[in-house]
Amino acid sequence: MAPVQGLGKRYIKAFFKGFFVAVPVTVTFLDRVACVARVEGASMQPSLNPGGRQASDVVLLNHWSIRNYDVQRGDIVSLV
């Protein structure tokens, strides 16, 4: 029985080690580089949600361009 308990502890330790590395990396990426958002409603028609359908569109918000002031005419900007 002892080797099985040691194996379980090793897996739990590896899980938490990976968890505490992956979470900060993911949060930093979503905050600084890009994140995914859903656009609902008629405010962005006809560019997004064309045809008046009730489904929502999923877009990638690029934080990197905003931080570098690389916004051009025709770009869609999202404000919180």
The first five atom37 places (N, CA, C, CB, O) and aatype in JSON, in Angstrom:
{
  "aatype": [12, 0, 14, 19, 5, 7, 10, 7, 11, 1, 18, 9, 11, 0, 13, 13, 11, 7, 13, 13, 19, 0, 19, 14, 19, 16, 19, 16, 13, 10, 3, 1, 19, 0, 4, 19, 0, 1, 19, 6, 7, 0, 15, 12, 5, 14, 15, 10, 2, 14, 7, 7, 1, 5, 0, 15, 3, 19, 19, 10, 10, 2, 8, 17, 15, 9, 1, 2, 18, 3, 19, 5, 1, 7, 3, 9, 19, 15, 10, 19],
  "atom_mask": [
    [1, 1, 1, 1, 1],
    [1, 1, 1, 1, 1],
    [1, 1, 1, 1, 1],
    [1, 1, 1, 1, 1],
    [1, 1, 1, 1, 1],
    [1, 1, 1, 0, 1],
    [1, 1, 1, 1, 1],
    [1, 1, 1, 0, 1],
    [1, 1, 1, 1, 1],
    [1, 1, 1, 1, 1],
    [1, 1, 1, 1, 1],
    [1, 1, 1, 1, 1],
    [1, 1, 1, 1, 1],
    [1, 1, 1, 1, 1],
    [1, 1, 1, 1, 1],
    [1, 1, 1, 1, 1],
    [1, 1, 1, 1, 1],
    [1, 1, 1, 0, 1],
    [1, 1, 1, 1, 1],
    [1, 1, 1, 1, 1],
    [1, 1, 1, 1, 1],
    [1, 1, 1, 1, 1],
    [1, 1, 1, 1, 1],
    [1, 1, 1, 1, 1],
    [1, 1, 1, 1, 1],
    [1, 1, 1, 1, 1],
    [1, 1, 1, 1, 1],
    [1, 1, 1, 1, 1],
    [1, 1, 1, 1, 1],
    [1, 1, 1, 1, 1],
    [1, 1, 1, 1, 1],
    [1, 1, 1, 1, 1],
    [1, 1, 1, 1, 1],
    [1, 1, 1, 1, 1],
    [1, 1, 1, 1, 1],
    [1, 1, 1, 1, 1],
    [1, 1, 1, 1, 1],
    [1, 1, 1, 1, 1],
    [1, 1, 1, 1, 1],
    [1, 1, 1, 1, 1],
    [1, 1, 1, 0, 1],
    [1, 1, 1, 1, 1],
    [1, 1, 1, 1, 1],
    [1, 1, 1, 1, 1],
    [1, 1, 1, 1, 1],
    [1, 1, 1, 1, 1],
    [1, 1, 1, 1, 1],
    [1, 1, 1, 1, 1],
    [1, 1, 1, 1, 1],
    [1, 1, 1, 1, 1],
    [1, 1, 1, 0, 1],
    [1, 1, 1, 0, 1],
    [1, 1, 1, 1, 1],
    [1, 1, 1, 1, 1],
    [1, 1, 1, 1, 1],
    [1, 1, 1, 1, 1],
    [1, 1, 1, 1, 1],
    [1, 1, 1, 1, 1],
    [1, 1, 1, 1, 1],
    [1, 1, 1, 1, 1],
    [1, 1, 1, 1, 1],
    [1, 1, 1, 1, 1],
    [1, 1, 1, 1, 1],
    [1, 1, 1, 1, 1],
    [1, 1, 1, 1, 1],
    [1, 1, 1, 1, 1],
    [1, 1, 1, 1, 1],
    [1, 1, 1, 1, 1],
    [1, 1, 1, 1, 1],
    [1, 1, 1, 1, 1],
    [1, 1, 1, 1, 1],
    [1, 1, 1, 1, 1],
    [1, 1, 1, 1, 1],
    [1, 1, 1, 0, 1],
    [1, 1, 1, 1, 1],
    [1, 1, 1, 1, 1],
    [1, 1, 1, 1, 1],
    [1, 1, 1, 1, 1],
    [1, 1, 1, 1, 1],
    [1, 1, 1, 1, 1]
  ],
  "atom_positions": [
    [[0.8, -1.21, 0.0], [0.0, 0.0, 0.0], [0.85, 1.27, 0.0], [-0.91, 0.0, 1.19], [0.41, 2.29, -0.54]],
    [[2.0, 1.25, 0.57], [2.83, 2.45, 0.71], [3.21, 3.05, -0.64], [4.08, 2.13, 1.49], [3.16, 4.28, -0.78]],
    [[3.61, 2.25, -1.66], [3.96, 2.85, -2.95], [2.78, 3.55, -3.62], [4.51, 1.8, -3.88], [2.97, 4.53, -4.34]],
    [[1.56, 3.05, -3.4], [0.38, 3.67, -4.01], [0.14, 5.05, -3.4], [-0.87, 2.77, -3.83], [-0.18, 5.99, -4.13]],
    [[0.29, 5.19, -2.1], [0.12, 6.49, -1.46], [1.18, 7.47, -1.92], [0.15, 6.35, 0.06], [0.88, 8.65, -2.15]],
    [[2.4, 7.02, -2.05], [3.48, 7.88, -2.53], [3.24, 8.34, -3.95], [0.0, 0.0, 0.0], [3.56, 9.48, -4.31]],
    [[2.67, 7.46, -4.77], [2.36, 7.79, -6.16], [1.25, 8.84, -6.21], [1.94, 6.53, -6.94], [1.33, 9.78, -7.01]],
    [[0.23, 8.7, -5.39], [-0.86, 9.68, -5.33], [-0.37, 11.04, -4.87], [0.0, 0.0, 0.0], [-0.78, 12.06, -5.42]],
    [[0.49, 11.07, -3.87], [1.04, 12.33, -3.39], [1.88, 13.01, -4.47], [1.88, 12.1, -2.15], [1.88, 14.23, -4.59]],
    [[2.6, 12.19, -5.24], [3.43, 12.74, -6.31], [2.56, 13.4, -7.39], [4.32, 11.63, -6.93], [2.89, 14.47, -7.89]],
    [[1.45, 12.74, -7.75], [0.54, 13.29, -8.75], [-0.12, 14.58, -8.26], [-0.53, 12.27, -9.12], [-0.26, 15.55, -9.01]],
    [[-0.52, 14.6, -7.0], [-1.14, 15.8, -6.44], [-0.13, 16.94, -6.4], [-1.69, 15.52, -5.02], [-0.46, 18.08, -6.72]],
    [[1.1, 16.64, -6.0], [2.14, 17.67, -5.95], [2.44, 18.21, -7.35], [3.43, 17.1, -5.33], [2.6, 19.42, -7.52]],
    [[2.5, 17.33, -8.35], [2.74, 17.77, -9.73], [1.58, 18.6, -10.25], [2.97, 16.55, -10.65], [1.79, 19.58, -10.96]],
    [[0.34, 18.22, -9.89], [-0.83, 18.99, -10.31], [-0.77, 20.41, -9.75], [-2.12, 18.3, -9.85], [-0.95, 21.37, -10.5]],
    [[-0.54, 20.55, -8.46], [-0.51, 21.87, -7.86], [0.66, 22.71, -8.36], [-0.44, 21.76, -6.35], [0.53, 23.92, -8.52]],
    [[1.78, 22.08, -8.62], [2.92, 22.8, -9.17], [2.57, 23.36, -10.55], [4.17, 21.87, -9.25], [2.86, 24.52, -10.84]],
    [[1.96, 22.54, -11.4], [1.53, 22.99, -12.72], [0.43, 24.02, -12.63], [0.0, 0.0, 0.0], [0.41, 24.97, -13.42]],
    [[-0.48, 23.87, -11.69], [-1.58, 24.81, -11.5], [-1.05, 26.19, -11.12], [-2.54, 24.31, -10.43], [-1.5, 27.19, -11.68]],
    [[-0.12, 26.24, -10.19], [0.41, 27.53, -9.73], [1.32, 28.19, -10.76], [1.15, 27.34, -8.43], [1.67, 29.36, -10.6]],
    [[1.72, 27.48, -11.79], [2.46, 28.08, -12.91], [1.49, 28.51, -14.0], [3.51, 27.09, -13.47], [1.63, 29.6, -14.55]],
    [[0.52, 27.66, -14.32], [-0.39, 27.92, -15.44], [-1.34, 29.08, -15.18], [-1.19, 26.67, -15.75], [-1.61, 29.86, -16.09]],
    [[-1.85, 29.21, -13.98], [-2.82, 30.27, -13.68], [-2.22, 31.66, -13.84], [-3.38, 30.1, -12.27], [-2.82, 32.48, -14.53]],
    [[-1.07, 31.99, -13.25], [-0.52, 33.33, -13.46], [-0.16, 33.61, -14.92], [0.7, 33.51, -12.6], [-0.33, 34.73, -15.4]],
    [[0.34, 32.6, -15.63], [0.69, 32.79, -17.04], [-0.57, 33.08, -17.85], [1.41, 31.55, -17.6], [-0.56, 33.98, -18.69]],
    [[-1.64, 32.35, -17.6], [-2.9, 32.55, -18.32], [-3.51, 33.91, -18.01], [-3.88, 31.45, -17.99], [-3.96, 34.6, -18.91]],
    [[-3.53, 34.29, -16.75], [-4.09, 35.59, -16.37], [-3.28, 36.73, -16.98], [-4.14, 35.73, -14.83], [-3.86, 37.71, -17.45]],
    [[-1.98, 36.62, -16.99], [-1.14, 37.65, -17.59], [-1.38, 37.74, -19.09], [0.35, 37.37, -17.31], [-1.47, 38.83, -19.64]],
    [[-1.5, 36.6, -19.77], [-1.77, 36.6, -21.21], [-3.11, 37.26, -21.5], [-1.77, 35.16, -21.76], [-3.2, 38.11, -22.39]],
    [[-4.15, 36.89, -20.76], [-5.48, 37.46, -21.01], [-5.54, 38.94, -20.69], [-6.52, 36.72, -20.2], [-6.33, 39.67, -21.3]],
    [[-4.73, 39.41, -19.77], [-4.74, 40.82, -19.4], [-3.87, 41.66, -20.32], [-4.27, 40.97, -17.97], [-4.23, 42.8, -20.61]],
    [[-2.75, 41.15, -20.77], [-1.79, 41.95, -21.53], [-1.81, 41.74, -23.03], [-0.44, 41.66, -21.04], [-1.54, 42.68, -23.78]],
    [[-2.12, 40.54, -23.51], [-1.99, 40.24, -24.94], [-3.34, 40.2, -25.64], [-1.27, 38.9, -25.12], [-3.59, 41.01, -26.53]],
    [[-4.21, 39.29, -25.26], [-5.49, 39.15, -25.95], [-6.47, 38.36, -25.09], [-5.31, 38.47, -27.32], [-6.06, 37.61, -24.2]],
    [[-7.75, 38.54, -25.37], [-8.78, 37.74, -24.71], [-9.95, 37.56, -25.67], [-9.24, 38.41, -23.38], [-10.05, 38.25, -26.68]],
    [[-10.82, 36.64, -25.34], [-11.98, 36.34, -26.16], [-13.2, 36.96, -25.51], [-12.15, 34.8, -26.34], [-13.37, 36.89, -24.29]],
    [[-14.06, 37.57, -26.33], [-15.28, 38.19, -25.82], [-16.45, 37.86, -26.73], [-15.11, 39.73, -25.7], [-16.26, 37.52, -27.9]],
    [[-17.64, 37.95, -26.2], [-18.85, 37.68, -26.97], [-19.57, 39.01, -27.22], [-19.78, 36.68, -26.22], [-19.72, 39.82, -26.31]],
    [[-20.01, 39.22, -28.46], [-20.74, 40.42, -28.84], [-22.19, 40.03, -29.05], [-20.14, 41.08, -30.13], [-22.51, 39.19, -29.89]],
    [[-23.06, 40.65, -28.28], [-24.49, 40.37, -28.37], [-25.24, 41.65, -28.65], [-25.0, 39.7, -27.07], [-24.78, 42.74, -28.29]],
    [[-26.38, 41.54, -29.27], [-27.23, 42.69, -29.49], [-27.02, 43.32, -30.85], [0.0, 0.0, 0.0], [-26.22, 42.85, -31.66]],
    [[-27.76, 44.38, -31.09], [-27.78, 45.02, -32.41], [-26.86, 46.22, -32.51], [-29.18, 45.44, -32.74], [-26.86, 46.9, -33.54]],
    [[-26.1, 46.51, -31.5], [-25.29, 47.73, -31.52], [-24.18, 47.71, -32.56], [-24.68, 47.96, -30.17], [-23.76, 48.77, -33.02]],
    [[-23.7, 46.54, -32.95], [-22.6, 46.45, -33.91], [-23.04, 45.94, -35.28], [-21.52, 45.54, -33.36], [-22.19, 45.58, -36.1]],
    [[-24.33, 45.89, -35.54], [-24.8, 45.44, -36.86], [-24.51, 46.5, -37.89], [-26.31, 45.12, -36.84], [-24.6, 47.68, -37.54]],
    [[-24.18, 46.19, -39.09], [-24.1, 44.9, -39.74], [-22.71, 44.26, -39.66], [-24.49, 45.05, -41.17], [-22.53, 43.16, -40.18]],
    [[-21.73, 44.91, -39.03], [-20.38, 44.32, -38.96], [-20.38, 43.02, -38.16], [-19.4, 45.32, -38.32], [-19.83, 42.01, -38.6]],
    [[-21.0, 43.05, -37.0], [-21.12, 41.86, -36.16], [-22.59, 41.55, -35.99], [-20.41, 42.05, -34.77], [-23.43, 42.46, -35.98]],
    [[-22.92, 40.29, -35.84], [-24.31, 39.81, -35.78], [-25.1, 40.26, -37.01], [-24.99, 40.33, -34.5], [-26.13, 40.91, -36.86]],
    [[-24.64, 39.92, -38.21], [-25.35, 40.38, -39.41], [-26.71, 39.71, -39.57], [-24.5, 40.1, -40.64], [-26.94, 38.59, -39.1]],
    [[-27.59, 40.42, -40.23], [-28.9, 39.85, -40.54], [-29.88, 39.87, -39.38], [0.0, 0.0, 0.0], [-30.96, 39.3, -39.51]],
    [[-29.55, 40.49, -38.29], [-30.47, 40.58, -37.16], [-30.71, 39.27, -36.44], [0.0, 0.0, 0.0], [-31.68, 39.14, -35.7]],
    [[-29.84, 38.31, -36.63], [-30.04, 37.03, -35.96], [-29.77, 37.17, -34.47], [-29.14, 35.94, -36.57], [-29.05, 38.08, -34.04]],
    [[-30.33, 36.3, -33.7], [-30.23, 36.38, -32.24], [-28.94, 35.8, -31.69], [-31.4, 35.69, -31.62], [-28.62, 36.01, -30.52]],
    [[-28.2, 35.06, -32.51], [-26.95, 34.46, -32.03], [-25.9, 35.54, -31.79], [-26.42, 33.42, -33.04], [-25.98, 36.64, -32.35]],
    [[-24.93, 35.24, -30.97], [-23.87, 36.2, -30.67], [-22.61, 35.81, -31.42], [-23.6, 36.27, -29.16], [-22.41, 34.64, -31.74]],
    [[-21.76, 36.79, -31.71], [-20.47, 36.56, -32.34], [-19.38, 36.55, -31.29], [-20.19, 37.62, -33.43], [-19.48, 37.24, -30.27]],
    [[-18.35, 35.77, -31.53], [-17.2, 35.7, -30.64], [-16.04, 36.4, -31.32], [-16.84, 34.22, -30.27], [-15.73, 36.11, -32.48]],
    [[-15.38, 37.32, -30.62], [-14.28, 38.08, -31.18], [-13.05, 37.97, -30.29], [-14.69, 39.56, -31.36], [-13.16, 37.68, -29.1]],
    [[-11.89, 38.19, -30.89], [-10.63, 38.22, -30.16], [-10.25, 39.68, -29.95], [-9.51, 37.45, -30.92], [-10.06, 40.42, -30.91]],
    [[-10.14, 40.09, -28.7], [-9.76, 41.46, -28.37], [-8.25, 41.53, -28.22], [-10.48, 41.94, -27.08], [-7.67, 40.85, -27.37]],
    [[-7.61, 42.35, -29.02], [-6.15, 42.46, -29.05], [-5.72, 43.61, -28.14], [-5.64, 42.69, -30.51], [-5.84, 44.78, -28.51]],
    [[-5.23, 43.28, -26.97], [-4.77, 44.3, -26.02], [-3.42, 44.88, -26.43], [-4.67, 43.7, -24.61], [-3.1, 46.02, -26.09]],
    [[-2.64, 44.1, -27.16], [-1.29, 44.51, -27.54], [-1.32, 45.75, -28.41], [-0.57, 43.36, -28.26], [-0.5, 46.66, -28.22]],
    [[-2.24, 45.82, -29.38], [-2.32, 46.98, -30.28], [-2.72, 48.24, -29.53], [-3.33, 46.71, -31.4], [-2.23, 49.32, -29.84]],
    [[-3.59, 48.1, -28.56], [-4.03, 49.26, -27.79], [-2.88, 49.81, -26.95], [-5.23, 48.9, -26.89], [-2.71, 51.02, -26.84]],
    [[-2.1, 48.93, -26.36], [-0.97, 49.38, -25.53], [0.09, 50.09, -26.36], [-0.34, 48.19, -24.8], [0.79, 50.97, -25.86]],
    [[0.22, 49.71, -27.64], [1.2, 50.34, -28.53], [0.6, 51.46, -29.37], [1.8, 49.29, -29.44], [1.27, 51.98, -30.27]],
    [[-0.64, 51.85, -29.09], [-1.34, 52.91, -29.83], [-1.34, 52.61, -31.33], [-0.68, 54.28, -29.56], [-1.12, 53.51, -32.14]],
    [[-1.6, 51.37, -31.69], [-1.62, 50.95, -33.09], [-3.07, 50.77, -33.56], [-0.82, 49.63, -33.28], [-3.42, 49.74, -34.12]],
    [[-3.9, 51.78, -33.32], [-5.3, 51.75, -33.71], [-5.46, 52.58, -34.97], [-6.22, 52.27, -32.57], [-4.98, 53.71, -35.05]],
    [[-6.14, 52.0, -35.95], [-6.32, 52.68, -37.23], [-7.8, 52.87, -37.53], [-5.64, 51.9, -38.37], [-8.65, 52.27, -36.88]],
    [[-8.07, 53.7, -38.49], [-9.44, 53.94, -38.91], [-10.06, 52.63, -39.41], [-9.5, 55.05, -40.01], [-9.43, 51.9, -40.19]],
    [[-11.26, 52.34, -38.98], [-11.95, 51.12, -39.37], [-11.83, 50.0, -38.36], [0.0, 0.0, 0.0], [-12.53, 49.0, -38.48]],
    [[-10.95, 50.14, -37.37], [-10.82, 49.13, -36.32], [-12.0, 49.23, -35.37], [-9.49, 49.29, -35.54], [-12.54, 50.31, -35.14]],
    [[-12.4, 48.11, -34.84], [-13.45, 48.07, -33.82], [-12.79, 48.1, -32.46], [-14.36, 46.8, -33.97], [-11.91, 47.29, -32.17]],
    [[-13.21, 49.04, -31.62], [-12.61, 49.22, -30.3], [-13.67, 48.86, -29.25], [-12.09, 50.68, -30.1], [-14.82, 49.31, -29.34]],
    [[-13.3, 48.08, -28.28], [-14.2, 47.68, -27.21], [-13.82, 48.39, -25.92], [-14.18, 46.15, -27.02], [-12.65, 48.4, -25.53]],
    [[-14.8, 48.98, -25.27], [-14.59, 49.68, -24.0], [-15.35, 48.98, -22.9], [-15.02, 51.16, -24.1], [-16.46, 48.49, -23.11]],
    [[-14.76, 48.93, -21.73], [-15.41, 48.31, -20.58], [-15.94, 49.4, -19.69], [-14.45, 47.36, -19.81], [-16.53, 49.12, -18.65]]
  ]
}
